[in-house]
Amino acid sequence: MKSAPFRLTVVAKVAVSWLFCLDTLVASQIDEGKLLRAIAEVESGTSGARVCRVVGAAGERSAWQITAAVWRRYTRASFQRASTEVYLPNLIAAAHLRMLRFELSERFQPDTAYNLALAWNGGLGATRRASVRQRDYAQRVEATYERLIAQR
């Protein structure tokens, strides 16, 4: 059984992590809606506003090409719904983007559009070691995001 000081240390570390995360997310200039739209445009050629029946080579679904593992992380709903609905895939994409932002902040990495696109496409490890294909993907998302921001 763990001692009380050990538990307090763990609680303190978690609290500091959350405070850092909140500070980082508030200070960030990322427009999540536009970044999600940029990801959808690069992933499937759509804006994410309509049902997208595109299925990727590895079985990813929806405008954001969400994998079954990511889907299950946020909902118990059938993965089939990713191809037949708009609302639920939108919520899951937004939740996943927020989680990636948090996880990047936990690793003391900036949550730029480029880093978030790398993490979206290749996982958090891709922000440190990305393949040429993953870097190209991130550059396309970043360029699309910048275009969307400029359209304000």
Secondary structure, 3 states (H helix, E strand, C coil): CCCHHHHHHHHHHHHHHHHHHHHHHHHCCCCHHHHHHHHHHHHHCCCCCCCCCCECCCCCECCCCECHHHHHHHCCCCHHHHHCCCHHHHHHHHHHHHHHHHHHHHCCCCCCHHHHHHHHHHCHHHHCCCCHHHHHHHHHHHHHHHHHHHCC
